[in-house]
Amino acid sequence: MPSTYSSLLRLELMAVGEKTNTWGTITNTNLGTLLEKSIAGAATIDVTSANVTLTSTNGTDDEARCAILLVTGTPGTSRNIVAPSSSKAYFVVNGSNASVVLKGTATSGVTILTGTQVQVIWNGTDFVGVGLVSPAFTGIPTAPTAAVDTNTAQLATTAYVVGQGYAKTSGLGAYAPLANPTFTGVPAAPTAAVDTNTTQLATTAFVIGQSYLKTATAGSTYAPINSPTFTGTPAAPTAAVDTNTTQLATTAYVVAQGYTKTATLGATYALIASPTFTGVPAAPTAAVDTNTTQLATTAYVIGQGYLKSATAASTYAPIVVAGTVAQNAVDITASRALVAADFGTGVMRINSSGVVAITVPTVATMGLAATSGRLRVMAFECFGSGIPTFAGATSSTSINGTAGTTTVLPLGGAPVRYKFVVLTQLAPGSDAWSLA
C-alpha cells in the first residue's frame, strides 16, 4: 500500500509493512528536516519582480512549510505572497521597500508594512495578524520612525511628529487665521498682473498699476455716462446708414441718410393731407370692382366698363322721366309675380304697408325673348312703409347670386321713402338678376 501525506505539514505517512530498508530515511526527513523547518525554519522570499506563490510539495522541503518568511527585494509597490489556504502560523519579517500582503489563494490576507515584523496565523478562513486589531499597549511602546512627510498607515512616533515641524497652538499668536484675518504693521503680498480679476489680494502697486482716475480729477477731463454735457467738437464713430440703435448719430450719419430738408420739401413732394398734384400724377391701378379708399386711375375707370352719357341713350331708356317718379308708374299693393308687360310700365311703386313679395319667373315663362345688346331693367319705388322682398320662381332664376325661392331683401331690409330699387338682368336672355 503506498504512502499518504499529512494535510497540514505534508509529512509522508508510511503504510504498515511498506518502505523496507527506507523507512529510517523517510522518518529522518519528516522529523529532522520537514518538521524542523515548520517549527524554526526560514525561507527568503524576494518580491522585487512580481507577486510570489510559496512552493508547497509533499514529503520534500518547500517554502510554505517554513515558520519564518524573510521578505526581501525592491519592488517599489505592494506585492502579494500567496500561501496554502490551511492552518499555519508564520512570522513575517518585511525587509523589502514596500508593503506585502500574505494571503490565501482566494482570500484578502493581511498587510505587513515595510520594515515591520508580524506574526500571522490562519483563522479558518483567512490569514490575520496576531494582536494587530485594536492592540492595547502599556509602558512606552516604540516603533520605527517614518521619514518626514510619510503619508501611509505606518505608526507615527513622537520623533515623526516633532520632525514634521508643526507649530504648537501656543505659538500661533504671531500668525493670522485664514478666515477673516486681521493684519497689523505693513502687510505685503505678491502683486498681481495688471487686469487680473480673481480673488488674489490686491496690493497698492496693483491698484496704482491699473491707472484708475481719481474722482477729484475725473470731472475736468471726462463726462459722466448719465446725462453728459460735451464741449468743443465731440466726435464719435459713424454708424452705418439705416442703423437703428441707441448708438450716437454723428453729422456724417445724418447727412448720409439722404433726408430732404423741410425748406425744400414743398418743391418736390406733396402733403399726405389734401395734396395738390401737378403734371400727370400716376398711381398703381386697382383691380376691377375694387371698392376701397385706393386712388382710382384713369385705367381703373375705363376698366370698369361704364357707359358714357353721350352713348347710353342710343342703347338704354331712362328709368325716371321728368320728376322723382317715373311716368306710367303702377302701384303695387299686394304680392306680385312679374310678367312681360311689367317691363314696359317704367316704374312699379310699392304703395302698401308690410311685406310685399315680388316673384321673378324665368325669362321663358314671362315670354321675354332675348334681344341682342339689350338688358331688361325694372325699377321699384318704395313709396309707403312697404318692404319689398324678391325671390326666383324656380331654381333656374337667381337674384344677387341666390338661386331659387330664397328671399332676398334689398337695401338691407330697411326701405326709405322715395328710394328706388332696381332689378337688372345680368345678360340678354339670362335668368340671373342683380338687385340694387
Backbone hydrogen bonds, N-H to C=O, Kabsch-Sander energy under -0.5 kcal/mol:
donor,donor_aa,acceptor,acceptor_aa,energy
4,T,13,L,-2.4
6,S,11,L,-2.3
10,R,6,S,-0.7
13,L,4,T,-4.2
14,M,12,E,-0.7
18,E,15,A,-2.0
22,T,19,K,-2.1
23,W,19,K,-1.6
26,I,22,T,-2.2
27,T,23,W,-2.4
28,N,24,G,-2.4
29,T,25,T,-2.2
30,N,26,I,-2.7
31,L,27,T,-2.9
32,G,28,N,-2.6
33,T,28,N,-0.6
33,T,29,T,-1.3
34,L,29,T,-2.9
35,L,30,N,-2.8
36,E,31,L,-0.5
37,K,33,T,-2.4
38,S,34,L,-2.0
39,I,35,L,-1.2
40,A,36,E,-3.1
41,G,36,E,-0.7
41,G,37,K,-1.3
43,A,68,I,-2.6
45,I,43,A,-0.5
45,I,70,L,-2.8
46,D,44,T,-0.6
47,V,45,I,-0.6
47,V,72,T,-2.5
52,V,80,N,-2.6
54,L,52,V,-0.6
54,L,82,V,-2.6
59,G,10,R,-2.8
64,A,55,T,-2.8
66,C,63,E,-1.3
67,A,37,K,-1.5
67,A,41,G,-1.0
68,I,41,G,-2.3
69,L,91,F,-2.2
70,L,43,A,-2.8
70,L,68,I,-0.6
71,V,69,L,-0.8
71,V,93,V,-2.6
72,T,45,I,-2.7
79,R,99,S,-1.5
81,I,101,V,-3.1
82,V,52,V,-2.7
82,V,80,N,-0.5
83,A,81,I,-0.5
83,A,103,K,-2.4
86,S,84,P,-2.1
90,Y,120,V,-3.3
91,F,67,A,-2.2
92,V,90,Y,-0.6
92,V,118,V,-3.1
93,V,69,L,-2.7
93,V,91,F,-0.5
94,N,92,V,-0.6
94,N,116,T,-2.6
95,G,71,V,-2.3
95,G,93,V,-1.1
97,N,73,G,-1.1
100,V,112,I,-2.3
101,V,79,R,-2.4
102,L,100,V,-0.5
102,L,110,V,-2.2
103,K,81,I,-2.4
103,K,101,V,-0.6
107,T,104,G,-0.9
110,V,102,L,-2.2
112,I,100,V,-3.4
113,L,111,T,-0.6
115,G,94,N,-2.1
116,T,113,L,-1.5
118,V,92,V,-2.4
120,V,90,Y,-3.4
121,I,128,V,-2.4
122,W,88,K,-1.1
123,N,121,I,-0.6
123,N,126,D,-2.7
128,V,121,I,-2.6
130,V,119,Q,-3.0
132,L,129,G,-1.0
134,S,132,L,-0.6
137,F,135,P,-0.6
146,A,144,P,-0.5
150,T,147,A,-2.0
157,T,155,L,-0.6
161,V,157,T,-2.0
162,V,158,T,-2.5
163,G,159,A,-2.0
164,Q,160,Y,-0.8
164,Q,161,V,-1.0
165,G,162,V,-1.5
166,Y,161,V,-0.6
171,G,168,K,-1.8
172,L,169,T,-1.7
174,A,171,G,-0.6
175,Y,172,L,-2.4
180,N,178,L,-0.6
183,F,181,P,-0.5
192,A,190,P,-0.5
196,T,193,A,-2.0
203,T,201,L,-0.6
207,V,203,T,-2.0
208,I,204,T,-2.5
209,G,205,A,-2.2
210,Q,206,F,-0.9
210,Q,207,V,-0.9
211,S,208,I,-1.7
212,Y,207,V,-0.6
217,T,214,K,-1.4
218,A,214,K,-1.6
219,G,215,T,-0.7
220,S,217,T,-0.7
221,T,218,A,-1.5
222,Y,218,A,-3.0
227,S,225,I,-0.6
230,F,228,P,-0.5
239,A,237,P,-0.5
243,T,240,A,-1.9
250,T,248,L,-0.6
254,V,250,T,-1.9
255,V,251,T,-2.4
256,A,252,A,-2.0
257,Q,253,Y,-0.9
257,Q,254,V,-0.8
258,G,255,V,-1.6
259,Y,254,V,-0.6
264,T,261,K,-1.4
265,L,261,K,-0.6
265,L,262,T,-0.9
266,G,262,T,-0.6
267,A,264,T,-0.5
268,T,265,L,-1.6
269,Y,265,L,-3.3
274,S,272,I,-0.6
277,F,275,P,-0.5
286,A,284,P,-0.5
290,T,287,A,-2.0
297,T,295,L,-0.6
301,V,297,T,-1.9
302,I,298,T,-2.5
303,G,299,A,-2.1
304,Q,300,Y,-0.9
304,Q,301,V,-0.8
305,G,302,I,-1.6
306,Y,301,V,-0.7
311,T,308,K,-1.2
312,A,308,K,-1.8
313,A,309,S,-0.8
314,S,311,T,-0.7
315,T,312,A,-1.7
316,Y,312,A,-3.1
321,V,319,I,-0.5
322,A,320,V,-0.6
329,A,326,A,-0.8
330,V,347,V,-2.1
332,I,349,R,-3.5
333,T,331,D,-0.6
336,R,357,A,-2.6
338,L,336,R,-0.5
338,L,359,T,-2.5
340,A,366,M,-0.6
342,D,339,V,-1.0
343,F,340,A,-1.4
344,G,341,A,-1.8
345,T,342,D,-1.2
347,V,345,T,-1.4
348,M,379,A,-2.8
349,R,330,V,-3.2
349,R,347,V,-0.5
350,I,348,M,-0.5
350,I,381,E,-3.0
351,N,332,I,-1.9
351,N,349,R,-1.2
352,S,350,I,-0.6
354,G,385,S,-0.6
356,V,387,I,-2.0
357,A,355,V,-0.5
358,I,389,T,-3.5
359,T,336,R,-2.6
359,T,357,A,-0.5
360,V,391,A,-2.4
366,M,362,T,-2.0
367,G,363,V,-0.8
367,G,364,A,-0.6
368,L,363,V,-2.3
369,A,367,G,-0.9
374,R,371,T,-2.2
378,M,423,L,-2.6
379,A,346,G,-0.8
380,F,421,V,-3.2
381,E,348,M,-2.0
382,C,380,F,-0.6
382,C,419,K,-2.5
383,F,350,I,-1.4
383,F,381,E,-1.4
384,G,350,I,-1.7
386,G,352,S,-1.0
387,I,354,G,-2.8
389,T,356,V,-2.2
390,F,408,V,-2.3
391,A,358,I,-1.6
392,G,404,G,-2.2
393,A,360,V,-2.1
397,T,394,T,-1.5
398,S,431,D,-2.1
399,I,402,T,-2.5
400,N,433,W,-2.6
402,T,399,I,-2.2
403,A,401,G,-0.7
404,G,394,T,-0.7
404,G,397,T,-2.7
406,T,403,A,-0.6
408,V,390,F,-3.0
412,G,409,L,-0.6
413,G,410,P,-2.5
414,A,411,L,-1.3
418,Y,382,C,-1.5
419,K,382,C,-0.8
419,K,416,V,-1.8
421,V,380,F,-3.3
423,L,378,M,-3.3
424,T,422,V,-0.6
424,T,434,S,-2.9
425,Q,376,R,-2.7
426,L,432,A,-2.6
430,S,427,A,-2.7
433,W,398,S,-2.7
434,S,424,T,-3.1
436,A,422,V,-2.2
436,A,434,S,-0.5
